[in-house]
Amino acid sequence: MSDEIYCPPETTVLLASYAMQARYADFSPEMHRKGFLTNERLMPERVREQYKLSAEQWEDKIVAWWSEHRCMMKEDAMLEYLKIAQDLEMYGVNYFEIRNKKGSELWLGVDALGLNIYEKADRLTPKIGFPWSEIRNISFNDKKFVIKPIDKKSRDFIFYAPRLRINKRILALCMGNHELYMRRRKPDTIEVQQMRAQAREERQQKVAERERLQREIAAREAAERKQKEYEDRLMEMKKEMERAKQELIDAQSTIRRLEDSLKELQGAQQELAKREEEVEKLGRRLKEEHEMDINEKEKLEEEIRKRELEIASVRQEISEKDAQTRRLQEEVEEARRRQQEASEALLRATTEAMQHNKLHNVFEHVEENYTMANGDYRVELTSDEYANVPQWEIERQTALERNQNIQDRLDALNADLEKMRDQDKVTQYDVLHMENKRAGRDKYKTLRQIRAGNTQRRIDQFENMV
């Protein structure tokens, strides 16, 4: 965070996500609300200033990665953080200003793997390297530092420090790192072997417990999803039942209207028959009364015409009611069909609801037993995976190179960030890092390259540096 060690912007986001997992465990939207990371110091100020992104946008990017670490134990998150951090070019390196015999200003880097020489303007990429296994002894006199190589054909590696106390510190660091370097290559004692075996066994137990916990979490989530599906289906069935009930009510209303219309039609037909009978009587009377005077005859004829008009009106009304009745009959048939379908749907929905209740009761019973059986599990993980690291460090691959998926996502994040970058605030180390990346170089590939050739050739190269 102090930016003493250069870290690419996209990698700072990944490291911040591991830091959050190690500190707070799994991300929870309910617990970790917007602005949760406002007071967390997770990224170098250099990175924040280089990009036109708000604090909320940085938080979103960190949370997106943090969410991917779900179920990762805190100890494992710490290890992942360290695995990535140790692959940074400047990680673990102590830098000292030195000069060669020509007086050229250079940097000496002292780390766990040996001594490296850097150009004054570039502490990211070493130019010459000497592993501890090539160094026989180290000494200094005043400001002059002398390193004798194992190769007797090579002359001494000599450089000059500006102050005497710097040589004392360089010597102390060389002695300590060299001792640890050689110790890692010695066979383990019986006690150490027993401790590592015990640690491996404990780790296997913890891993087994963690895997079991993850399976239980997955099972609980699956059960919760199933329960949600049951609840959704039950809600859908309730809606179907309501629709079926409404269709029954509509069908019954249509049937009642048809019955009323039929009664009206029957009444109109009876009235028509009565009127026709009266007209027939008047017609017979008119034929029988030959001696009827003219006035009475006209009155009778007028009465007959009047009755005939009434009959025509009643017939028209009957015709209309008959057409209405036919329409209602068709509606009744349709209503009865819908009523039948609604009744069947209601029966079906009721049956499914009963079955759902049975399944839900079974689910609750299983859930109760599941909680009682597994609810009190907790996992503590300790790891000795890196206590006995491979001793051929320069053959190592970076953690990101071993995980192509993460590397691809980091590349995508870098491309996304690049659009928001303020080019005026790009630092020299940003430029150097981009050059190394384009050339396909990383920390270990560079170490292999700068240690190539014999010791004498590298000493000559150091003395000729300007």
DOPAVEX-155669 format. One record per atom (N, C-alpha, C): y, z, x. Coordinates in steps of 0.2 Angstrom, whole numbers, plus 5000, padded with zeros to 4 digits. Example, Ala and Ser with C-alpha at 12.3 -4.5 7.8 and 13.67 -1.06 7.14 Angstrom:
% residues 2
497250395066497850395062498450395066498950355064499550365068500050395064
This chain:
% residues 466
499450005004500050005000500650005004500650035010501250035015501349965018500849915017500949855020500849845027500549905030500449895037499849855039499349845034498849795035498949735030498949675032499149625028498549605023498749605017498249585012498449535007498149475006498349425002498449444995498949414991499149444984498649444979498149394979497649394974497149454976497049464982496549524984496849584983497549594983497849664981497649674974497649624969497549634962496749664962496349624965495649654965495549724967495849734973495849804976496149854971496649834968496949884963496449894957496149844955495649854949495049904952494849894958494349944960494650014961495250024963495550084964495550124957495750084951495750104945495050134942494550094944493850104942493650174945493850174952493650234956494050294953494650284951495050344949494950364941494850314937494850334930494150304926493650274930493050254927493250194923492850174918492950114914493550114910493850054910494450044906494350054898494750084895494750094888495450084885495450034880496050014877496350074873495950114871496250174867496550224871496250234877496550284882497050254887496950194889497350164894497850114890498350134887498750094883499250054888499650014885500149974888500650014892500750004898501150044902500850094906500150104905499750154909499850154916499950094919499950084926500650084929501150104925501850094927501950144933501750204933501850254938501350244944500850204943500350194949500550154954500550174960500750134966500050094969500050034966499349994967499449934972500049914973500249854976500749864981500749824987501349824992501949804988502549824990503149804988503249734989503049714995503049644997502849594992502249614989501849564984502349564978502549624976502949624969503549584970503849584976504549554977504449474977503849454979503749384981503649344974503449374969503249344963503749354957503849314953504349324947503849344941503549404942503149434937503449504935503449524929503649584927503049634928503249704928502749754929502149744924502349724918501849724912501349664914501649604917501149554919500749564924500949604929500549634934499949674932500149714927499749764924499149724920499349674917498849634913498349604918498549574923498149544928497649594931497949654933497449714935496949734930497249744924496749764919496249714917496349654918495849594917495249604922495449624928494949634933494549704932494949754930494749814929494149814924494349784918493849774913493149744915493149704920492549674922492049724926492349784928491949834932491649884927491549864921491249914916490549934918490450004917489850034919489750044927490250024931490150034938490350104939489950144943490050214945490650214950491050274950491650284954491450274961490850304963490650294970490550224972490250184968490150114969490850074969491350094965491950064965492350074972492250134974492550154981492250104986491550094986491250054991491449984991491449954985491749894984492449884987492849934986493549934988493449924996493049974999493049975006492749915009492249885006491949825008492449765009492849765004493349705004493949725009494149785009494649805014494449795021493849815023493649805030493549735032493549685028493549615029494249585031494749635029495449605031495549605038495949555041495949545048496249605052496749635049497049695052496749765051496249765047495949825045495649855051495749925053495449965058495649945065496249905066496449885072497049925074497049955080497649985083498049935088498649925087498949875091499449915096499449885102499849905107500249845111500849855113501249805116500949805124500749755126500549745133500849685136500749675143500949615147500449595151500349535152499849515157500149505164499849475169500149475176500749425176500749375171501349335171501949365168501849425165502349465161502449435154501949395151502049375144501949435140502349445135502249495130501749475125501249525124500649515120500449575116499949575112499749625108499049645110498849705111498149725113497949755106497349735103497049765097496449805099496349865098495849905099495449925092494849905091494549925085493749945087493349945081492649975082492249925085492449855086492049805089492249785096492749805098492949785105493749785106493949745111494649735112494849665111495449655108495649585106496349575108496549515110497149495112497549455107498149465106498549435101499149405104499449355101500049325103500549375100501149375103501649425101501849405093501849345091502149325085501549325079500949345081500349335077499849395078499949445074499449505074498849495069498849435066498349425061497749385064497849345069497349305072497249315079496749355082496649365089496449295092496649295099496549235103496049245108495849305110495349315115495049385113494349385114494049445112493549475117493449535118492949565123492549625119491949615117491549665114491449725118491349785115491249845120490649835124490149795122489549785126489649745132490249715133490349675139490749725144490949785142491449825146491049875150491149885156490749935160491149995160491749995163492150055163492950035162493350085160494050075159494450135163494950105166495350155170496150135170496550175171497250155172497650195177498150165180498550205185499250185183499650235182500350225179500350175173500650125174500650075168500150025169499750025174499249975175498549995172498349955168497649965165497149915167496549945169496049905172495349915169495049855166494449855163493949815167493449855169492849815173492349795168492249725168491649705164490949715167490449705162489749715164489549655169489849595168489749535172490049545179489649555184489849575191490249515194490049455191490449395194491149385191491249425186491949415183492449475187493049455188493549495190493749545185494149595187494349645182494849615177494849645171495349625166495949675166496449655168497049695170497649675165497949725162498549715159499049775160499649775157500149825159500449845152500549915152500849945146501549965148502049965143502749985144502750055146502350105143502450175145501750205146501750255150501150295153500750325147501150355142500750385136500450335132500650275132500250225129499550215132499550215139498950205142498450255140498750325140498250375138497950365131498350345127498150335120497650275120497750225123497250165124496650195126496650235132496050255135495650295130495950345126495650385122495250345116495650295113495350255108494750215111494850185117494250145120493650185121493750245123493150295124492850305118493250325113492950345106492550285103492950225103492650175099491950145103492050145110491450125114490850175113490950235112490450285111490150275104490550265099490250255093489850185092490150135096489850065096489150075099489050105104488450115107487950155103488250205100487850255097487450225091487850175088487550135082486950095084486950075090486450035093485850075095485850135096485250175098484850195092484150205093483650225088483850285085483750295079483950355075483450415078483750475078483250535079482850545073482350585074481850605068482250635063482750685065483150715059483550665055483850615059484250565056483850525051483250505054482850465050482650495043482450565044482250605038482850605033483450615036484050615031484150555028484050495031484150435028483650415023483050435025482450425020482650465014482850525014482950575009483550545005484050515008484650485005484450425001483950385004483750325001483350344994482950394995482550414989483050434983483550474985484050504981484450444978484650394982484950334979484550294974483850294976483450254971483450294964483450354965483350394958484050384955484650384958485250374955485350304952485050254956485050194953484650184947484050214947483650214941483950244935484250304936484650334931485250294928485550264933486150224931485850164927485350134929485050074925484850094918484550154918484350184911484950194907485450224910486050234906486350174904486350124908486650054906486250024900485550034900485150004895485250044889485350114889485550154883486150134880486650124884487350104882487250034878486849984882486849924878486449924872485949974871485549984865486050014860486450054862486850084857487350034854487649994859488149944857487749894852487149874854486749824849486649854842486549924842486449964836487049964832487649974835488249974832488449904829488249854833488449784830487949774824487349794824486949784819487149824813487349884814487649924808488249894805488649864810489249824807489049764803488549734805488349674801488049694794487749754794487449784788488049794783488549824786489149844782489549784779489549734784489849674781489449644776488849644777488349614771488449644765488449714765488549754759489149744756489749734760490349724757490349654753490049604756489949534753489549544747488949584747488549584741488949624735489349674737489849704732490249654728490549604733491049554730490649504725490049494728489549444723489449474717489249544717489149584711489749574706490349584709490949584705491049514702490949464706491049394703490549384697489949414698489349404693489549434687489849494687490049534681490549494678491049474681491649434678491349374675490949334678490649274674490249294668489949354668489549374662490049394656490649424658491149434653491449374650491549324655491849264652491349224648490749224649490249194645490149224638490149294638490149324632490749314628491349304631491949294627491949224624491649174628491549104625491049104619490549144620490049144614490349174608490749224609491049254603491549204599491949164603492349114601492049064597491449044600491048994596490749014589490549084589490249114583490849114578491449134580492049134575492149064573492149014577492248944575491748914570491048934571490548914567490648944560490849004560490949034553491549004549492048984553492648944550492348874547491948844551491748774549491248784543490848834543490448844537490848854531491348894531491848914526492148844523492448804528492748744526492248694523491648694525491148654522491048674515490948734514490848764507491448744502492048754505492648734501492648664499492448624504492448544503491948534497491348564497490848554492491148574485491548624485491748654479492348604476492748574481493248534479492948464476492448444479492148384477491848384470491548444469491248464463491748464457492348494459492848494454493148424452493148374457493448304456492948274452492248284454491748244450491848264442491948334441491948354434492548324431493148314435493748284432493648214430493248174435493048104434492648094427492148144426491748134421492148154414492548194415492948214409493448154407493748124412494148064411493748004408493147994409492747944406492547964399492448024398492248044391492848044386493448054388493948064384494347994383494047954378494347894377494947894373494947944368495547944364496047994366496048014372496548054375497248014376497748044374498348014374498647994381499147954382499347934388499547984393499948034390500248084394499648134397499148144393498648184395498248154401498148084399497748044404498148034411498748034410499148024417499148094421499148144417499148214420498448224423497948204420497248204422497148164429497448104428497348054434497748084440498348114439498748144444498348204447498048244443497648304445497048274450496748224447496248194451496448174458497048134458497348114465497448174469497748224466497948284470497348314473496748314469496148344472495848304477495948234476495648194481496048194488496648204487497048224494496848284497496748334493496548404496495848394499495448354496494748344499494748304505495248254505495348214512495548264517496048304515496348354520495748404523495348424518494848474520494348434524494148374523493748334527493948324534494648314534494948304541494948364545495048424541494948484545494248504547493748484543493048494544492848444550493148384551493048344556493248374563493848404562494148434568493748494571493648534565493248594567492548574570492248524567491548494570491648474577492148434579492248414586492348484590492748524587492848594591492248624592491848624587491148664587490748634593490748564593490348534598490548544605491248554606491448574612491248644614491348684609491148754610490448764612490048724608489248724610489148704617489548654619489448634626489648684631490248724629490448774633489948834633489648844627489148904626488548884631488348824631487748804635487948814642488548794644488748804651488848884653489048924648489148994648488449024649488049004645487349034645487049024652487148954654486848944661487148984666487848994666488149034671487949114670487849134664487649194662486949214666486549164665485849164668485949174676486349124678486449134686486749194688487249214684487549284686487049344685486649334680486149394679485649394685485449334687485049324693485349354699485949324700486349354706486449424706486649454700486749524700486049564702485549534699484849564701484749564708484849504711484749484718485149534722485849544721486249584725486049654724485849674718485649744717485049764722484549714722483949724726484149724733484549674735484749674743485049744744485549764740485849824741485349884742484849884738484349944738484049934745483849874747483449864753483949884759484549864759485049884764485149954765485149994759485150064759484550094763483950064762483350084765483450074772483650014774483750004782484250044785484750054781485350094784485050174785484650194780484350264781483950264788483550214788483050204794483550204801484050164801484450154806484750224808485050264803485350324804484850374807484250374805483650414808483550394815483550334817483350314824483950334828484550324825485150334829485250414831485050454826485050524827484550544832483950514832483450534837483650504844483950444844484250414850484750464854485250484850485750534852485450594855484950624851484650684853484250674860483950624860483550614866483950594872484450554871484850524877485550544878485850584873486550594873486750634879486350674882486550724888486450694895486350624895486250604902486950594906486950604912487450594916487250574923487650534927487350504933487850514938487550544944487950554950487650504956488050464958487750414963488150434970487650434975487950434982487550384986487850354991487550294994487650305002487050285005487050275012486950205015487150165010487050095011487350065018487950095019488350075025488250125031487850175030487750225036487450185042487050135040486650105046486750025045487450015046487549945045487249895051487149835049486849785054487349785061486949785066487349795072487649725075487449675072487749615074488349595070488849635071489449625066489749555066489749525071490149455071489749405067489049425065488749375061488849385054489149435053489249465046489649405042489549405035489949365031490449415027491049395025491449435021491149455014491349505011491049525005491249475000491849445000492049384995491649324996491449315003491049255004490349255001490149315001489449334998489449324991490049334988490049334980490449274978490149214977490549154976490949164969490649194964490949204958491649234959491649294962492249324963492749284967492549254972492949204977493249154972492849124968493149064964493649094959493549154956494049184952494649204956494649224962495149244966495549184968495249124969495549064970495949044964495649054958496049034952496649074951496549144952497149184952497649164957497449144963497949124968498349064966498049014963498348954960498848974955498649024950499049044945499649084948499549124953500149164956500649114959500349064962500749014967501348984963501148974956501748944952502348994951502149054952502749104951503049134957502849104963503049134969503749104971504149154974504749144976504749124984504749054985504649034992505149054997505749084995506149114999505949175002505449214999505249275001504549275004504249215006503649205009503749235016503249275018503349305025502949265030503049285037502749245042501949255041501749315039501049325039500749295033501149285028500849235022500749165025501149145029501049075031500449075036500349125040499849125045499149135041499149175036498549185031498349115028498849075025498749015022498448965027498748965033498448915038497748935040497548995041496849015042496448995036496649005030496248995024496148915024496648875025496548805025496048785031496048815036495648795042494948825041494848865036494148895034493948955039494548985041494349045046494449105042493949155044494049225042493949275048493949335046493949385052493349375056492749365054492149365058492049295061492249245058492249175061492649175067493249205066493749205072493449245078493149305076492749345081492249305085491849265081491349225085491649175089492249145087492549095091492949125097493249175097493649205103493149245108492549255106492049285111491649225114491749165112491349115115491449105122490949085126491049075134490949135137490949135144490849195148491449235149491349295151491949345152492449315156492249285162492749265167493249215164492949165160493349115157493849145152493649195148494149225144494649265147494449295153494949335157495549285160495249225162495749175164496149155159495949145153496349125147496849175146496649245146497149295145497749295150497549285156498049285162498549225161498249175158498749115157499149115151499049165147499449165140500149175142500549135138501249145139501649165132
